Amino acid sequence: MALKLKIKDRFNKELPADPILENSRRQVKEACFSYVTPKTPGNPSLIHTSPEMLDNLGLSEDDSQTTDFLNVVTGAEVLPNTKPYAMCYAGHQFGNWAGQLGDGRAINLTEIEHNNKRWALQLKGAGETPYSRTADGLAVLRSSIREYLCSEAMYHLGVPTTRVLSLSLSGDQVLRDVMYNGNPDYEKGAIVSRVAESFLRFGSYEIFPSRGDVKTLKTLVDYTIKNHYSHLGDPSKDVYVAFFKDVAERSMEMVIHWQRVGFVHGVMNTDNMSILGLTIDYGPYGWLEGYDHGWTPNTTDNTNKRYRYGTQPQLVLWNLYQLANAIYPLVDEAEPLEAILDAYRSEVDFAYLRMMRSKLGLKIEDEKDVHLVEELETILQLSETDMTIFFRNLANLKKTETNEWFSVVGKAFYEPSEIKDALKGKWENWFKNYSERLLVETLDEEDRKAEMNTINPKYVLRNYIAQLAIDDADKGNYELIDELFNLLKKPYDEQPEYEKWFAKRPEWARNKVGCSMLSCSS
């Protein structure tokens, strides 16, 4: 095989393996993973690659055009001297303990070192594993496009995230019931090769104490500290506490970024929470179109809306409680873990306020800012207001011309006439207060605008835009995937050639499957 990769496997060399080698559904005990070989695809073909990730792994554009590359990223061939595996983990799903889950359709190929960084390379949609339960371990094109585009879009927005290397067709047909309504149909099978420092998640630690297996828990936590949190020192009770503190802080940073850009994960189960504070598992996610704290993109969550936009910071805290319970046997004291959870609870509101101040262009702290932000969020939700357009255009407002607010942000409203009538007084009062607040600031207009434009993106992966790319790809046209991939590399730049994507969701997309409603079916 011609691909020159520096293989540096750790996970499957330093951690206990499942001794059973057959690929059968089962409960896996006292092991962190099971060896598994990807399914050979029928007729694989490459749709797109990420030049940045190629470079991060020490590969070139020429490498990506080879048959060897295609075979590796679709599971047709296994890299020499590697042993692919699926990870074992458990999790809480929608607030309930689900027991063993594991990589049901993800297969880890290997770990690669380049420029003193290590990357785990994983295939999503490459076949069944011991953790697939009743599923087939495959993925379809629509969900794979969404994951491929969103992973890189989030990275360029400055949001901690897993990355992607490639998007491919398997050449096979996959049966899926998109809306879980008893109408399954065949779709194009696809495979995404995902990349991250590690794919460990909260559920990786939860599974062992749930079975009374503290020995394997300690082995995994020690491994994690040694390889991903080595700055904390050698494992000990104090270091376990420091490790949990770091995870809590990283997780908070991640979710505040989600709130900043209007991203809704849709399924924040503990098995979808990265131990490194990365956004992981892009399933039924969505971007706020109308600003609405109560919105979730996940049809499965439509009744209770547990994973709605406005509660994401609190759900991270709930998930951290589960992680604290998991590692408690190693610490054997509740107080230090509870102190970290209490610190998160109090700090997350301050972190959110700091983020909202930055979105509003406010550098100086003022105790009245809490009220200013709360009032804005209330009014934004009284009528349908596009989050991205509102905050991006707000930077164009001059301190001394806030009475011109409607001409500056009016394009963000789905029903402008409604604003002029019922809500005009509320908006005028808020902009009056905002104007007075801006006068306290010392930055000049241009510098404030420039700073706001590094916080408030102009372009995000709107749900309808992703769906347009999916519709084209279903017909064999991948040009829009490439256009969006390149557009979203510079989400804070004006990019006038792409101005058409700086627009509210069109009416045809309001209730279209894939634009407003998404399931876990992929």
C-alpha positions in Angstrom: 0.0 0.0 0.0 1.4 3.4 -1.1 -0.1 5.6 1.6 2.8 6.8 3.8 1.2 7.2 7.2 2.9 7.2 10.6 0.8 4.7 12.5 0.9 5.1 16.3 -1.8 3.0 17.8 -2.4 3.4 21.5 -6.0 2.7 22.3 -6.1 -0.9 21.1 -2.6 -1.6 22.4 -2.8 -0.1 25.9 -6.4 -1.0 26.8 -8.1 -4.4 27.4 -9.7 -6.0 24.3 -12.8 -8.1 24.0 -11.4 -11.6 23.7 -14.3 -12.8 21.4 -13.3 -12.1 17.8 -16.5 -13.1 16.0 -18.7 -10.1 14.9 -21.9 -11.0 16.8 -24.2 -8.8 18.8 -23.4 -9.3 22.5 -22.7 -7.7 25.9 -19.0 -7.0 26.1 -17.5 -7.3 29.6 -14.2 -6.0 31.1 -13.1 -4.6 27.7 -12.8 -1.1 26.1 -13.3 -2.3 22.5 -13.9 -5.2 20.2 -11.8 -6.0 17.1 -13.9 -5.8 13.9 -13.3 -5.6 10.2 -15.1 -3.1 8.0 -17.7 -4.4 5.5 -16.4 -4.5 2.0 -18.3 -1.9 0.0 -20.0 -2.9 -3.3 -18.6 -0.2 -5.6 -17.0 2.6 -3.6 -16.4 6.1 -5.0 -15.0 9.3 -3.5 -17.2 12.4 -3.4 -15.1 14.9 -1.5 -12.0 15.3 0.7 -10.9 17.9 3.2 -7.5 19.4 2.1 -6.8 20.6 5.6 -7.3 17.1 7.1 -5.2 15.5 4.4 -2.4 17.9 5.4 -2.9 17.2 9.1 -2.4 13.5 8.5 0.6 14.0 6.3 -1.2 13.2 3.0 -1.3 15.1 -0.2 -4.0 15.9 -2.8 -2.4 13.4 -5.0 -2.6 10.7 -2.3 -6.4 11.4 -2.1 -6.8 10.5 -5.8 -5.3 7.0 -5.4 -7.1 3.7 -5.2 -5.3 3.0 -1.9 -6.8 6.1 -0.3 -10.3 5.2 -1.6 -10.0 1.7 -0.3 -8.9 2.8 3.2 -11.6 5.5 3.7 -14.4 3.2 2.6 -13.3 0.1 4.5 -12.4 -1.9 1.4 -8.9 -2.5 2.7 -7.3 -2.4 6.1 -4.0 -0.5 6.5 -1.0 -2.8 7.0 -0.1 -3.4 10.6 -3.4 -2.1 12.0 -6.3 -3.8 13.8 -9.6 -1.9 13.4 -12.0 -1.9 16.4 -15.3 -0.7 17.7 -15.4 1.0 21.1 -17.5 -0.2 24.0 -19.5 2.3 26.0 -22.8 2.9 27.6 -24.9 6.0 28.1 -28.0 7.9 29.4 -30.4 8.5 26.5 -33.0 11.2 26.9 -32.4 11.1 30.7 -32.7 7.3 31.0 -30.0 4.7 31.6 -29.7 2.7 28.3 -26.9 0.3 29.3 -24.4 -0.9 26.8 -24.4 1.1 23.5 -21.0 1.2 21.8 -19.9 2.0 18.3 -22.8 0.5 16.4 -21.8 1.9 13.0 -18.4 3.4 13.7 -15.1 1.5 13.2 -11.8 2.9 14.3 -9.1 2.2 11.8 -6.0 3.4 13.4 -4.2 6.3 15.1 -1.8 8.5 13.0 0.9 10.8 14.2 2.0 13.8 12.1 3.8 17.0 13.2 3.7 15.9 16.8 -0.1 15.5 16.8 -2.0 12.3 17.0 -5.3 11.6 15.2 -7.7 8.7 15.5 -9.2 7.8 12.1 -12.7 6.4 12.2 -15.2 5.2 9.5 -18.9 5.9 10.1 -21.2 3.7 8.1 -18.7 0.9 7.3 -20.7 -2.0 8.6 -22.0 -3.8 11.7 -20.1 -4.4 15.0 -20.9 -6.3 18.2 -22.6 -3.1 19.3 -25.0 -2.6 16.3 -27.9 -4.2 18.2 -30.7 -4.6 15.6 -29.2 -2.2 13.1 -26.9 -2.8 10.1 -24.0 -0.5 10.9 -24.4 1.5 7.7 -25.1 5.1 6.9 -26.9 6.9 4.1 -25.8 9.8 1.9 -28.1 12.5 3.4 -26.9 12.1 6.9 -23.3 11.7 5.8 -23.3 14.9 3.8 -24.7 16.7 6.9 -22.0 15.3 9.1 -19.3 16.0 6.6 -20.2 19.6 6.0 -21.1 20.5 9.6 -17.9 19.1 11.1 -15.7 21.4 9.1 -18.1 24.3 9.3 -18.0 24.1 13.1 -14.2 24.0 13.1 -14.0 27.2 11.1 -16.6 28.9 13.3 -14.2 28.3 16.2 -16.3 25.6 17.9 -14.4 22.6 19.4 -15.3 19.6 17.1 -14.4 16.3 15.6 -13.2 16.7 12.0 -13.7 14.8 8.7 -11.3 13.5 6.1 -13.5 12.3 3.3 -17.1 11.6 2.1 -17.7 8.5 -0.1 -20.4 6.4 -1.6 -20.3 2.8 -0.8 -22.1 1.7 -4.0 -24.7 -0.1 -1.9 -28.4 0.6 -1.2 -29.4 1.0 2.5 -33.0 0.6 3.8 -34.2 3.4 6.1 -37.4 4.7 7.6 -36.6 8.4 7.6 -39.4 9.6 9.8 -40.0 6.3 11.7 -43.6 6.3 10.3 -43.6 2.8 8.7 -42.5 3.9 5.3 -39.0 2.6 4.7 -37.2 3.1 1.4 -33.8 2.4 -0.1 -31.2 5.2 -0.1 -27.6 5.5 -1.3 -25.1 4.2 1.2 -22.3 6.4 2.2 -19.2 6.5 4.5 -17.6 9.4 6.3 -14.1 9.1 7.6 -14.0 11.1 10.8 -10.9 12.3 12.6 -10.3 13.4 16.2 -7.7 13.3 18.9 -10.0 10.7 20.5 -13.5 9.5 20.2 -13.8 8.7 23.9 -17.1 9.9 25.4 -18.8 10.1 28.8 -20.4 6.8 28.3 -17.0 5.1 27.8 -16.5 5.6 31.6 -20.1 5.0 32.7 -20.3 1.4 31.5 -17.7 0.0 33.9 -19.0 1.2 37.3 -22.5 0.2 36.2 -21.2 -3.4 36.1 -19.1 -3.0 39.2 -15.9 -3.1 37.2 -13.7 -0.5 38.9 -10.5 -2.2 37.6 -11.2 -1.5 34.0 -12.6 2.0 34.8 -9.3 2.9 36.5 -7.4 1.5 33.5 -9.3 3.7 31.1 -9.2 6.8 33.2 -5.4 6.4 33.7 -5.0 5.9 30.0 -7.0 9.0 29.3 -5.0 11.1 31.6 -1.7 9.8 30.3 -2.6 10.3 26.7 -4.9 13.3 26.7 -4.5 15.1 30.0 -0.8 14.5 30.7 -0.3 18.1 31.9 -2.2 17.1 35.1 0.5 14.7 36.2 0.5 11.0 37.1 -2.9 9.5 38.0 -3.9 9.9 41.7 -7.1 11.0 43.6 -6.2 14.6 43.2 -5.4 14.2 39.5 -8.8 12.4 38.9 -10.5 15.5 40.4 -8.4 17.8 38.3 -9.3 15.7 35.2 -13.0 16.0 35.9 -12.5 19.8 36.4 -10.8 20.1 33.0 -13.6 18.0 31.3 -16.2 20.3 32.9 -14.5 23.4 31.7 -14.0 22.1 28.2 -17.6 21.0 28.0 -18.8 24.5 29.1 -16.6 26.2 26.5 -18.0 24.0 23.8 -21.7 24.5 24.7 -21.3 28.3 25.0 -19.9 28.3 21.5 -23.0 26.3 20.4 -25.2 29.1 21.9 -23.1 31.8 20.2 -23.6 30.5 16.7 -27.1 29.0 17.1 -26.2 25.4 16.9 -28.6 22.8 18.4 -27.1 19.3 18.8 -30.5 17.6 19.1 -29.3 14.5 20.9 -27.1 15.3 23.9 -27.0 11.9 25.4 -24.0 11.0 27.5 -22.7 8.7 24.8 -22.6 11.8 22.5 -20.5 13.8 24.9 -16.8 13.9 24.1 -14.3 13.5 27.0 -12.3 16.2 25.2 -15.1 18.8 25.0 -15.5 18.3 21.3 -18.8 18.4 19.4 -19.3 14.8 18.4 -21.9 12.7 16.6 -23.7 15.0 14.1 -27.1 13.3 13.9 -30.4 15.3 14.1 -28.7 18.6 14.7 -29.9 22.0 13.4 -29.2 25.7 13.2 -31.6 28.2 14.6 -33.4 30.0 11.8 -36.0 31.8 13.8 -34.5 32.7 17.2 -36.3 30.3 19.6 -35.0 28.9 22.9 -37.6 26.1 22.7 -36.6 24.7 19.3 -35.1 21.2 18.8 -34.5 19.7 15.4 -35.0 16.1 16.7 -38.4 14.6 15.9 -37.7 11.9 18.6 -37.5 14.7 21.2 -40.5 16.7 19.8 -42.8 16.0 22.8 -40.5 16.8 25.8 -38.0 19.0 23.9 -35.3 17.9 26.4 -32.5 18.9 24.0 -33.9 22.3 22.9 -31.5 25.2 22.2 -32.2 27.1 25.4 -31.4 24.2 27.8 -28.2 23.0 26.2 -25.9 24.5 28.9 -28.0 22.9 31.6 -28.0 19.5 29.9 -24.2 19.6 29.8 -24.3 20.0 33.6 -26.7 17.0 33.8 -24.3 14.9 31.7 -21.4 16.0 33.9 -23.3 14.7 36.9 -23.4 11.3 35.3 -19.7 11.4 34.5 -19.0 12.4 38.2 -21.0 9.4 39.3 -19.0 7.2 37.0 -15.5 8.2 38.2 -16.6 8.5 41.9 -15.2 5.1 42.7 -11.7 6.3 41.9 -12.1 9.5 44.0 -14.2 8.0 46.8 -15.2 11.5 48.0 -18.3 13.3 46.8 -17.3 16.8 47.9 -14.6 17.7 45.4 -16.7 16.5 42.5 -19.7 18.3 43.8 -17.6 21.5 44.1 -16.8 21.3 40.4 -20.4 20.8 39.5 -21.4 23.7 41.6 -18.7 25.9 40.0 -20.1 24.9 36.6 -23.6 25.8 37.7 -22.6 29.3 38.8 -20.0 30.0 36.1 -22.1 29.0 33.1 -24.4 32.0 33.5 -21.4 34.3 33.6 -19.9 32.6 30.6 -23.2 33.0 28.7 -23.4 36.7 29.6 -19.8 37.3 28.5 -20.6 35.6 25.2 -23.8 37.6 24.7 -21.9 40.8 25.5 -19.5 40.0 22.8 -22.3 39.4 20.3 -23.6 42.8 21.2 -20.2 44.5 20.9 -19.9 45.3 24.6 -16.4 45.2 26.0 -17.0 47.0 29.3 -18.9 45.1 32.0 -22.1 46.7 33.4 -24.4 45.1 35.9 -27.4 46.2 33.8 -26.3 44.0 30.9 -28.1 41.0 32.3 -31.4 42.8 31.9 -30.4 44.2 28.4 -29.7 40.6 27.2 -32.8 39.1 28.8 -35.0 41.8 27.2 -33.5 41.2 23.8 -34.0 37.5 24.0 -37.6 38.0 25.0 -38.4 40.3 22.1 -36.5 38.2 19.6 -38.8 35.3 20.4 -42.0 37.3 20.2 -41.9 37.2 16.4 -39.9 35.0 14.0 -36.4 36.6 13.8 -33.5 35.1 12.0 -30.7 34.8 14.6 -27.7 34.9 12.2 -28.9 37.9 10.2 -30.0 39.9 13.2 -26.7 39.7 15.1 -24.6 40.0 11.9 -26.4 43.2 10.8 -26.5 44.6 14.3 -22.8 45.4 13.9 -23.8 48.0 11.2 -25.7 50.1 13.7 -24.1 53.4 14.5 -24.1 54.5 18.2 -25.8 57.8 17.3 -28.3 56.4 14.8 -30.1 53.7 16.8 -33.4 55.3 15.7 -32.6 53.7 12.3 -32.6 50.3 13.8 -35.3 48.9 11.5 -33.3 49.7 8.3 -30.3 47.9 9.8 -31.8 44.7 11.2 -35.2 44.6 9.5 -34.1 41.9 7.0 -33.9 39.5 9.9 -37.7 39.6 10.5 -39.8 37.0 8.8 -42.9 39.3 9.1 -41.6 42.9 9.1 -45.1 44.3 9.2 -45.7 42.5 12.4 -42.7 44.3 13.9 -43.8 47.7 12.8 -47.2 47.2 14.4 -47.4 45.1 17.5 -43.8 45.1 18.6 -42.5 48.5 17.4 -42.7 50.0 20.9 -40.8 47.1 22.5 -38.1 47.3 19.9 -37.7 51.0 20.1 -37.4 50.8 23.9 -34.7 48.1 23.6 -32.7 50.0 21.0 -32.9 53.2 23.1 -31.4 51.2 26.0 -28.8 49.6 23.7 -27.9 53.0 22.3 -27.3 54.4 25.8 -25.2 51.3 26.6 -23.1 51.7 23.5 -22.2 55.3 24.5 -20.3 53.9 27.5 -18.1 51.9 25.2 -14.7 53.3 24.1 -14.2 51.4 20.8 -14.9 53.5 17.7 -17.6 52.3 15.3 -15.3 50.5 12.8 -13.4 48.6 15.5 -16.6 47.6 17.2 -18.1 46.4 14.0 -14.9 44.5 13.1 -14.9 42.8 16.6 -18.6 41.9 16.4 -18.0 40.4 12.9 -15.5 37.9 14.4 -18.1 36.7 16.9 -21.3 36.7 14.8 -20.9 34.6 11.7 -22.4 35.7 8.3 -22.7 32.1 7.0 -23.7 29.0 8.9 -24.9 25.6 7.5 -28.5 26.4 7.5 -30.8 23.4 7.4 -32.3 24.2 4.0 -28.9 24.8 2.4 -27.7 21.4 3.6 -30.9 19.9 2.2 -30.2 21.5 -1.2 -26.8 19.9 -1.3 -28.4 16.5 -0.4 -31.0 16.9 -3.1 -28.3 17.6 -5.7 -26.1 14.8 -4.5 -29.0 12.3 -4.8 -28.9 13.1 -8.5 -25.2 12.7 -8.7 -24.3 16.4 -8.6 -21.7 17.3 -6.0 -20.9 20.8 -7.0 -23.0 22.4 -4.2 -21.2 20.2 -1.6 -17.9 21.7 -2.8 -19.3 25.3 -2.9 -20.7 25.0 0.7 -17.5 23.4 1.9 -15.5 26.3 0.7 -18.0 29.0 1.7 -18.1 27.7 5.3 -14.3 27.8 5.6 -14.6 31.6 6.0 -17.9 32.1 7.9 -17.0 35.5 9.3 -15.9 37.0 5.9 -18.3 38.9 3.7 -17.6 36.8 0.6 -19.9 38.8 -1.7 -19.8 36.1 -4.3 -21.8 33.9 -1.9 -24.3 36.6 -0.7 -27.3 34.5 -1.8 -26.6 32.2 1.2 -27.0 35.1 3.7 -30.7 34.8 3.6 -33.6 33.7 5.7 -35.0 30.2 5.3 -37.4 30.2 2.3 -41.0 29.4 2.9 -40.8 26.1 1.0 -38.4 24.8 3.7 -40.5 25.7 6.7 -41.9 22.2 7.2 -39.9 20.2 4.7 -38.3 17.0 6.1 -34.5 17.7 6.5 -35.0 21.4 6.9 -37.2 21.6 10.0 -37.6 18.0 11.1 -34.8 15.4 11.5 -34.7 12.0 13.0 -31.9 9.8 14.2 -32.4 7.7 11.0 -29.1 7.7 9.2 
